[in-house]
Amino acid sequence: MERTFIAVKPDGVQRGLCGEIIKRFEQRGFRLVAAKFMQASEDHMKNHYLDLKDMPFYGGLCKYMSSGPVLAMVWEGQSIVKLVRMMLGETNPADSKPGSIRGDLCINIGRNIIHGSDTLENAKKEVDLWFKAEEFVAYTPCGQPWLYE
């Protein structure tokens, strides 16, 4: 099983979309193994988005992401990074297909409600940045045999 990091951004939290987003991942069959509701510091966000530090929007993104609460989560499942990226839609909601989270729930690239790891390598870094080992819960959902061979 792979793990990925997902964060409902401040705009998604303020719009009351956490439940809808969790529902979509649960309905897909992914397993939530860690979650926390918090307001991250700007320094934490600078570390999180370090790979974008040379982009002109980096400072504003980090400031925005630390401006309100986020729901940080770790989800587990087969091919989860790839599948979650498809579920999220494109970074720019205008390019996202209907049925995707961004295609259905947002309009503007600067308020695209959700972050998801883009590679397995970045997922590991992001999970380690946001969560300690003791914050994970290990369990086997009763529906697991109906999801995987």
C-alpha positions as CSV (number, residue, x, y, z in Angstrom):
1,M,0.0,0.0,0.0
2,E,1.1,3.5,-0.8
3,R,0.5,6.6,1.4
4,T,-0.1,10.1,0.3
5,F,-0.5,13.5,1.9
6,I,-3.7,15.5,1.4
7,A,-4.5,18.9,2.9
8,V,-7.8,20.8,2.6
9,K,-6.6,24.4,2.2
10,P,-7.9,27.3,4.2
11,D,-10.5,28.1,1.4
12,G,-11.8,24.6,1.5
13,V,-12.1,24.7,5.3
14,Q,-13.8,28.1,5.3
15,R,-16.3,26.8,2.6
16,G,-17.2,23.8,4.7
17,L,-15.8,21.2,2.2
18,C,-13.8,18.9,4.5
19,G,-16.6,16.4,4.8
20,E,-17.3,16.3,1.0
21,I,-13.6,15.8,0.4
22,I,-13.2,13.0,3.0
23,K,-16.3,11.4,1.6
24,R,-14.9,11.2,-1.9
25,F,-11.7,9.5,-0.7
26,E,-13.7,7.1,1.5
27,Q,-16.1,6.2,-1.3
28,R,-13.1,5.5,-3.6
29,G,-11.9,2.9,-1.0
30,F,-8.9,4.7,0.4
31,R,-8.1,4.4,4.1
32,L,-7.5,7.4,6.4
33,V,-4.6,6.7,8.7
34,A,-3.8,10.1,10.2
35,A,-5.5,13.5,10.4
36,K,-5.2,16.8,12.2
37,F,-6.9,20.1,12.0
38,M,-4.4,22.9,12.5
39,Q,-3.2,26.3,11.5
40,A,0.4,25.9,10.1
41,S,3.0,28.6,10.5
42,E,4.3,30.4,7.5
43,D,7.7,28.8,8.1
44,H,6.1,25.3,8.1
45,M,4.5,26.2,4.7
46,K,7.8,27.5,3.3
47,N,9.3,24.1,4.1
48,H,6.3,22.3,2.7
49,Y,6.5,24.2,-0.6
50,L,10.3,24.4,-0.8
51,D,10.3,22.9,-4.3
52,L,8.4,26.0,-5.5
53,K,10.7,28.6,-3.8
54,D,11.8,30.0,-7.2
55,M,8.3,30.6,-8.4
56,P,6.9,34.2,-8.3
57,F,3.8,33.0,-6.3
58,Y,5.8,31.2,-3.6
59,G,5.7,33.9,-0.9
60,G,2.0,34.6,-1.4
61,L,1.2,30.9,-1.4
62,C,3.0,30.3,1.9
63,K,1.3,33.3,3.5
64,Y,-2.1,32.2,2.2
65,M,-1.7,28.6,3.4
66,S,-0.8,29.8,6.9
67,S,-3.7,32.3,7.0
68,G,-6.3,29.9,8.4
69,P,-6.9,26.3,9.4
70,V,-6.1,23.4,7.2
71,L,-7.1,19.7,7.5
72,A,-3.9,17.7,7.1
73,M,-4.4,14.0,6.3
74,V,-2.6,10.8,5.3
75,W,-4.5,8.3,3.1
76,E,-3.4,4.8,2.1
77,G,-4.3,2.6,-0.8
78,Q,-3.0,1.0,-4.0
79,S,-1.6,3.5,-6.6
80,I,-3.0,6.2,-4.3
81,V,-0.7,9.0,-5.5
82,K,-1.7,8.6,-9.1
83,L,-5.4,8.0,-8.4
84,V,-5.7,10.9,-6.0
85,R,-4.1,13.3,-8.5
86,M,-6.8,12.2,-11.0
87,M,-9.4,12.8,-8.3
88,L,-8.1,16.3,-7.5
89,G,-8.2,17.5,-11.1
90,E,-5.7,20.1,-12.6
91,T,-4.1,22.7,-10.4
92,N,-6.1,25.3,-12.4
93,P,-9.8,24.4,-11.8
94,A,-10.7,25.8,-15.2
95,D,-8.7,23.0,-16.7
96,S,-10.3,20.3,-14.5
97,K,-12.8,17.8,-15.7
98,P,-16.3,17.6,-14.1
99,G,-16.3,14.9,-11.5
100,S,-12.9,15.9,-10.1
101,I,-12.7,17.7,-6.8
102,R,-11.5,20.9,-8.4
103,G,-13.7,20.6,-11.4
104,D,-16.8,20.3,-9.2
105,L,-15.9,22.5,-6.3
106,C,-13.8,25.5,-7.2
107,I,-13.2,28.2,-9.8
108,N,-9.8,30.0,-9.2
109,I,-6.3,28.6,-9.3
110,G,-5.4,30.6,-6.2
111,R,-8.3,29.1,-4.3
112,N,-8.2,25.5,-5.5
113,I,-9.2,24.1,-2.0
114,I,-6.9,21.0,-1.8
115,H,-3.3,19.9,-1.9
116,G,-2.2,16.4,-2.8
117,S,1.3,14.9,-3.2
118,D,2.4,14.7,-6.8
119,T,4.9,11.9,-6.5
120,L,5.6,9.0,-4.1
121,E,8.9,10.7,-3.1
122,N,7.1,14.0,-2.3
123,A,4.3,12.1,-0.5
124,K,6.9,10.6,1.9
125,K,8.5,14.0,2.5
126,E,5.2,15.7,3.1
127,V,3.9,12.9,5.4
128,D,7.1,13.1,7.4
129,L,6.9,16.9,7.6
130,W,3.3,17.0,8.9
131,F,3.0,13.8,11.0
132,K,5.0,11.9,13.7
133,A,5.0,8.0,13.7
134,E,2.8,7.9,16.8
135,E,0.1,9.9,15.1
136,F,-0.8,7.0,12.7
137,V,-3.6,4.5,13.3
138,A,-3.3,1.0,12.0
139,Y,-6.5,-0.9,11.3
140,T,-8.1,-3.1,8.6
141,P,-11.4,-1.8,7.3
142,C,-14.0,-4.5,7.1
143,G,-14.6,-3.7,3.5
144,Q,-11.0,-4.2,2.4
145,P,-11.6,-7.7,0.9
146,W,-14.2,-6.1,-1.4
147,L,-11.6,-3.6,-2.7
148,Y,-8.5,-5.6,-3.3
149,E,-7.8,-9.1,-4.6
